Amino acid sequence: MSFLKKLGITTALAAILLASPAMAQTKIALVVKSLGNGFFDAANKGAEEAAKELGDVEVIYTGPTKATAEAQIEVINSLIAQQVNAIAISANDPDALVPVLKKAMERGITVISFDSGVAPEGRQLHLNPSDTNLIGETIIKLAADYLPDGGDVAILSASSTATNQNAWIEAAKKVLPEKFPKINLVATVYGDDDSAKSTDEAKGLISSYPNLKAIIAPTTVGVVAAAQVVTDQNLIGKINVTGLALPSEFKKFIDNGASQAVALWNPIDLGYSAIYLAHDLAVKGDKAAPGAKLSIGRMGEITLDDTNSAAMAPPFTFDKSNIDEFAKIY
């Protein structure tokens, strides 16, 4: 091959390399409970926002199709093989994921949990979306505010092993005797963040408890399923559905009266904050330790407690006065 031809090929390759965008230096996996969940799709929007802001991050948005610990373990093993720099995970089980996440950390991968936590030995820090006790009180208050005479209510949760759901329910139970003595919690059932199962569980509650006045679902999948059942069974005005919901998914049930009000934090902010924390631990060398103050970008900063956990922001209530505005956002 002639010198000029070689020079031409070399120059062309150099031009291609210069024209191509630089490869992201840091790969951060956002591992969710299950794919196809609007809450986590919104969290991924925030994750991508943080990645763009940080400039050197590629977000790998992944998770199983079913919300089980076993399926998440398979996903994590795949990420370890890919040699990602960090994993931010919303756990389907706080304990079952610990061995595989310890394996990830032993390979030099930064591990944090967000939304639904992992036991402390399986992660470096945990980001709660909000304060656990405040969420527990909020979900009961959302029902009690529209039951001046009290009455029977039931909880439709996600999976029976979901760390965040169980903590919120326990916090809710604690405030009942003192702050909401007229509210009678008759049952807690689990829909596994599956629309079909959540629908069946909602129907079961209505059938089993003829005096039921409210269904509280601290899960964006369950609350939609329950509201649809109340709508389909012409029970609007008889059973109020409330809990934690995405405004964009739930607006129609506020509009039709199946629900009076729901609450949530901004999942976009949660995904953004999780990526920010994972990046700064993996890249900047920030340390997760009790009392440490860590940046979450435009969201400000958090201070870790004795379990290396912190809360992002208080929940926000959506009702007829503001649902239209926020449904356009998330």
C-alpha positions as CSV (number, residue, x, y, z in Angstrom):
1,M,0.0,0.0,0.0
2,S,1.4,3.4,-1.0
3,F,2.3,6.0,1.6
4,L,-0.3,8.4,0.3
5,K,-3.0,5.8,0.5
6,K,-2.0,4.9,4.1
7,L,-2.0,8.5,4.9
8,G,-5.5,9.0,3.5
9,I,-6.9,6.1,5.5
10,T,-5.2,7.3,8.7
11,T,-6.6,10.8,8.1
12,A,-10.1,9.5,7.5
13,L,-10.0,7.4,10.6
14,A,-8.9,10.4,12.6
15,A,-11.7,12.5,11.2
16,I,-14.3,9.8,12.1
17,L,-12.9,9.6,15.7
18,L,-12.9,13.4,16.1
19,A,-16.5,13.6,14.7
20,S,-17.8,10.9,17.0
21,P,-19.1,11.8,20.4
22,A,-16.8,10.7,23.3
23,M,-17.7,7.5,25.0
24,A,-19.2,8.1,28.5
25,Q,-16.6,7.3,31.1
26,T,-18.9,6.3,33.9
27,K,-21.7,3.7,33.5
28,I,-24.4,3.9,36.2
29,A,-27.2,1.3,36.2
30,L,-30.6,2.4,37.4
31,V,-32.1,-0.9,38.4
32,V,-35.9,-0.7,39.1
33,K,-38.4,-3.1,40.6
34,S,-39.9,-3.9,37.3
35,L,-40.0,-2.4,33.8
36,G,-43.1,-0.8,32.3
37,N,-43.9,1.0,35.6
38,G,-44.7,4.7,35.1
39,F,-43.1,5.7,38.3
40,F,-39.7,4.3,37.3
41,D,-40.0,5.6,33.8
42,A,-40.3,9.0,35.3
43,A,-37.3,8.3,37.6
44,N,-35.3,7.4,34.5
45,K,-36.1,10.9,33.0
46,G,-34.5,12.4,36.0
47,A,-31.6,10.0,35.8
48,E,-30.9,11.1,32.2
49,E,-31.2,14.7,33.3
50,A,-28.5,14.1,35.9
51,A,-26.3,12.3,33.4
52,K,-26.5,15.2,30.9
53,E,-25.7,17.6,33.7
54,L,-22.7,15.6,35.0
55,G,-21.4,15.1,31.5
56,D,-19.5,11.9,31.7
57,V,-22.3,9.4,32.6
58,E,-24.2,6.8,30.7
59,V,-27.3,5.6,32.4
60,I,-28.3,1.9,31.9
61,Y,-32.0,1.8,32.7
62,T,-32.9,-1.8,33.5
63,G,-34.9,-4.2,35.6
64,P,-36.9,-7.4,35.4
65,T,-40.3,-7.7,33.8
66,K,-41.7,-9.1,37.1
67,A,-41.1,-7.5,40.5
68,T,-39.2,-10.3,42.2
69,A,-35.8,-10.5,44.0
70,E,-34.8,-13.5,41.9
71,A,-35.3,-11.6,38.7
72,Q,-33.3,-8.6,40.0
73,I,-30.4,-10.9,41.0
74,E,-30.1,-12.0,37.4
75,V,-30.1,-8.3,36.2
76,I,-27.4,-7.5,38.8
77,N,-25.2,-10.4,37.8
78,S,-25.4,-9.2,34.2
79,L,-24.3,-5.7,35.3
80,I,-21.4,-7.1,37.2
81,A,-20.3,-8.9,34.0
82,Q,-20.6,-5.6,32.1
83,Q,-18.3,-4.0,34.7
84,V,-20.5,-1.0,35.3
85,N,-19.1,1.7,37.7
86,A,-22.2,2.0,39.9
87,I,-25.6,0.5,40.6
88,A,-28.6,2.4,42.0
89,I,-31.3,0.0,42.8
90,S,-34.9,0.0,44.1
91,A,-35.1,-3.4,45.8
92,N,-37.8,-6.0,45.6
93,D,-36.4,-7.6,48.8
94,P,-34.1,-5.9,51.3
95,D,-32.2,-9.1,52.2
96,A,-32.2,-11.4,49.2
97,L,-30.2,-9.0,47.1
98,V,-27.4,-8.5,49.7
99,P,-25.1,-11.4,48.5
100,V,-25.1,-10.3,44.9
101,L,-24.7,-6.7,45.7
102,K,-21.8,-7.5,48.1
103,K,-20.3,-9.3,45.2
104,A,-20.7,-6.2,43.1
105,M,-19.0,-4.0,45.7
106,E,-16.1,-6.5,46.0
107,R,-15.6,-6.0,42.3
108,G,-15.3,-2.2,42.9
109,I,-18.8,-1.3,41.8
110,T,-20.5,1.5,43.8
111,V,-23.9,0.4,45.1
112,I,-26.7,2.6,46.5
113,S,-30.3,1.9,46.9
114,F,-33.1,4.4,46.4
115,D,-36.9,4.3,46.8
116,S,-37.0,0.7,48.3
117,G,-34.0,0.0,50.3
118,V,-31.4,-2.8,50.6
119,A,-30.1,-4.0,54.0
120,P,-27.1,-1.8,55.1
121,E,-24.5,-4.5,54.4
122,G,-25.6,-4.7,50.7
123,R,-25.2,-1.0,49.8
124,Q,-23.2,2.1,50.7
125,L,-26.2,4.4,51.2
126,H,-29.9,4.5,50.8
127,L,-32.0,7.4,49.5
128,N,-35.5,7.5,50.8
129,P,-37.9,9.5,48.6
130,S,-39.3,11.1,51.8
131,D,-39.4,10.6,55.6
132,T,-40.9,7.2,56.4
133,N,-43.0,8.3,59.3
134,L,-44.3,11.3,57.4
135,I,-45.3,9.1,54.5
136,G,-47.1,6.7,56.8
137,E,-49.1,9.4,58.4
138,T,-49.8,11.0,55.1
139,I,-51.4,7.9,53.5
140,I,-53.8,7.5,56.5
141,K,-54.6,11.2,56.6
142,L,-55.5,11.2,52.9
143,A,-58.3,8.7,53.8
144,A,-59.2,10.2,57.2
145,D,-59.6,13.8,55.8
146,Y,-62.7,12.6,53.8
147,L,-64.1,10.3,56.6
148,P,-65.2,12.7,59.3
149,D,-67.1,9.9,61.0
150,G,-64.3,7.4,60.5
151,G,-64.9,3.9,59.1
152,D,-63.3,0.8,57.7
153,V,-60.2,1.2,55.4
154,A,-57.9,-1.3,53.9
155,I,-54.4,-1.1,52.4
156,L,-53.4,-2.5,49.0
157,S,-49.6,-2.7,49.0
158,A,-47.0,-3.9,46.5
159,S,-45.1,-7.0,47.4
160,S,-45.0,-8.4,51.0
161,T,-41.2,-8.0,51.0
162,A,-41.0,-4.4,49.7
163,T,-38.9,-2.5,52.2
164,N,-40.4,0.9,51.6
165,Q,-44.0,-0.3,51.6
166,N,-43.7,-2.3,54.8
167,A,-42.0,0.7,56.6
168,W,-44.7,3.1,55.5
169,I,-47.5,0.7,56.6
170,E,-45.9,0.2,60.0
171,A,-45.6,3.9,60.4
172,A,-49.2,4.3,59.4
173,K,-50.3,1.8,62.0
174,K,-48.4,3.6,64.7
175,V,-50.3,6.9,64.2
176,L,-53.7,5.4,64.0
177,P,-54.6,5.2,67.7
178,E,-53.5,8.7,68.6
179,K,-54.2,10.8,65.5
180,F,-56.9,8.8,63.7
181,P,-58.9,6.8,66.3
182,K,-62.0,6.7,64.2
183,I,-60.2,4.9,61.3
184,N,-60.4,1.1,61.4
185,L,-57.8,-0.7,59.4
186,V,-59.4,-4.0,58.5
187,A,-56.8,-5.6,56.2
188,T,-53.6,-5.3,54.3
189,V,-53.2,-7.2,51.0
190,Y,-50.5,-7.4,48.4
191,G,-50.8,-6.9,44.6
192,D,-47.0,-7.3,43.9
193,D,-47.0,-4.2,41.7
194,D,-48.8,-6.2,39.1
195,S,-51.9,-4.6,37.6
196,A,-53.9,-7.8,37.3
197,K,-53.2,-9.1,40.8
198,S,-53.8,-5.7,42.3
199,T,-57.2,-5.6,40.5
200,D,-58.1,-9.0,42.0
201,E,-57.0,-7.9,45.5
202,A,-59.0,-4.7,45.3
203,K,-62.1,-6.7,44.2
204,G,-61.4,-9.1,47.1
205,L,-61.3,-6.3,49.6
206,I,-64.6,-4.9,48.4
207,S,-66.3,-8.3,48.5
208,S,-64.9,-9.2,52.0
209,Y,-65.6,-5.9,53.7
210,P,-69.1,-4.5,52.8
211,N,-68.6,-1.5,55.0
212,L,-65.3,-0.5,53.4
213,K,-65.0,3.3,53.0
214,A,-61.5,3.7,51.6
215,I,-58.7,1.7,49.9
216,I,-55.2,3.1,50.6
217,A,-52.6,2.0,48.0
218,P,-49.1,3.2,48.6
219,T,-48.1,2.0,45.2
220,T,-48.6,3.7,41.9
221,V,-49.7,0.4,40.3
222,G,-52.1,-0.6,43.0
223,V,-53.7,2.8,43.4
224,V,-54.7,2.9,39.7
225,A,-56.0,-0.7,39.8
226,A,-58.1,0.0,42.8
227,A,-59.5,3.2,41.4
228,Q,-60.4,1.4,38.2
229,V,-62.3,-1.3,40.2
230,V,-64.2,1.3,42.1
231,T,-65.1,3.0,38.8
232,D,-66.1,-0.2,37.1
233,Q,-68.3,-1.3,40.0
234,N,-70.1,2.0,40.3
235,L,-68.8,2.6,43.8
236,I,-67.7,6.2,43.3
237,G,-68.9,8.2,46.3
238,K,-69.0,5.0,48.4
239,I,-65.4,4.0,48.5
240,N,-62.6,6.5,48.2
241,V,-59.3,5.3,46.7
242,T,-56.1,7.1,47.8
243,G,-52.4,6.6,48.4
244,L,-49.4,7.3,46.3
245,A,-50.0,8.0,42.6
246,L,-48.4,9.6,39.5
247,P,-50.6,12.6,38.5
248,S,-50.4,11.7,34.8
249,E,-51.7,8.2,35.4
250,F,-54.2,9.1,38.1
251,K,-55.8,12.4,36.9
252,K,-58.9,10.6,35.4
253,F,-59.8,9.2,38.8
254,I,-59.5,12.5,40.6
255,D,-61.7,13.9,37.8
256,N,-64.4,11.2,38.0
257,G,-64.5,11.2,41.8
258,A,-63.1,7.7,42.5
259,S,-60.4,9.5,44.5
260,Q,-60.5,12.7,46.4
261,A,-56.7,13.2,46.8
262,V,-53.4,11.3,46.5
263,A,-49.8,12.2,47.2
264,L,-46.3,11.5,45.9
265,W,-42.8,13.0,45.6
266,N,-41.5,13.8,42.2
267,P,-40.0,10.6,40.8
268,I,-38.0,12.6,38.3
269,D,-36.2,14.3,41.2
270,L,-35.7,10.9,42.8
271,G,-34.0,9.4,39.7
272,Y,-31.9,12.5,39.3
273,S,-30.8,12.5,42.9
274,A,-29.9,8.7,42.8
275,I,-27.6,9.2,39.8
276,Y,-26.0,12.2,41.3
277,L,-25.2,10.3,44.5
278,A,-23.9,7.2,42.7
279,H,-21.7,9.3,40.5
280,D,-20.1,11.3,43.3
281,L,-19.3,8.1,45.3
282,A,-18.0,6.3,42.2
283,V,-16.1,9.2,40.5
284,K,-15.4,11.9,43.0
285,G,-14.7,9.6,45.9
286,D,-17.3,11.0,48.2
287,K,-17.6,8.8,51.4
288,A,-20.9,7.5,52.7
289,A,-20.7,7.7,56.5
290,P,-23.1,8.7,59.3
291,G,-23.3,12.5,59.4
292,A,-21.9,12.9,55.9
293,K,-23.4,15.7,53.9
294,L,-23.7,14.8,50.2
295,S,-24.8,16.8,47.2
296,I,-27.9,15.9,45.2
297,G,-27.4,18.6,42.6
298,R,-30.3,21.0,42.1
299,M,-32.1,19.2,44.9
300,G,-29.6,20.5,47.5
301,E,-27.9,18.1,49.9
302,I,-28.7,15.3,52.2
303,T,-27.2,14.3,55.6
304,L,-26.8,10.6,56.2
305,D,-28.2,9.1,59.4
306,D,-26.7,6.2,61.5
307,T,-27.7,3.7,58.8
308,N,-26.3,5.7,56.0
309,S,-29.8,6.7,54.9
310,A,-31.4,10.0,54.1
311,A,-34.7,11.4,52.8
312,M,-35.0,13.5,49.7
313,A,-38.2,15.6,50.2
314,P,-41.7,15.6,51.8
315,P,-44.6,14.1,49.8
316,F,-46.9,16.5,48.0
317,T,-50.7,16.2,47.8
318,F,-52.6,16.2,44.5
319,D,-56.4,16.9,44.3
320,K,-58.8,18.7,42.0
321,S,-57.2,22.1,42.7
322,N,-53.8,21.1,41.1
323,I,-54.0,17.7,39.4
324,D,-54.2,19.3,35.9
325,E,-51.0,21.2,36.4
326,F,-48.9,18.3,37.6
327,A,-50.4,15.7,35.2
328,K,-48.6,17.6,32.5
329,I,-45.2,17.2,34.2
330,Y,-45.2,13.5,35.5
